[in-house]
Amino acid sequence: MNIIEKTDDEIRAMADPLWRDLLKFSNEGKYEAFVQKFARPLALAMDQVTVNHQFANSELARNLSEDADYLGIIRRGEHVTVLYRQRSTRKPGEWLGRLVLGYENGEVRIFAASIF
């Protein structure tokens, strides 16, 4: 099955809990939990040293608001990108959150995630 064939509501039902978990585990600095739903290529690229460095040195990465606004979905190839308006509990302003989802071995996995 290709994830782009899912409806927006079906994609959001998968994406929103994954995004909330990423926010929670980033704020808590829990590497193992943070990467648990990553696709294999992303998990290999996001080794523990890199992620812990981000947790330790990024005020934003450790102070993400639980309130994120869904903005939309972009479908391309075998992946969907779900966009969120993200805020910080400490830094004023708004950021764009991006979550790329697809299937790996029949399971929905995170192929990319970023806030910029």
Secondary structure, 3 states (H helix, E strand, C coil): CCHHHCCHHHHHHHHHHHHHHHHHHHHHCCHHHHCCCECHHHHHHCCHHHHHHHHHHCCCCCCEEEEEEEEEEEEECCEEEEEEEEEECCCCCEEEEEEEEEEECCEEEEEEEEEC
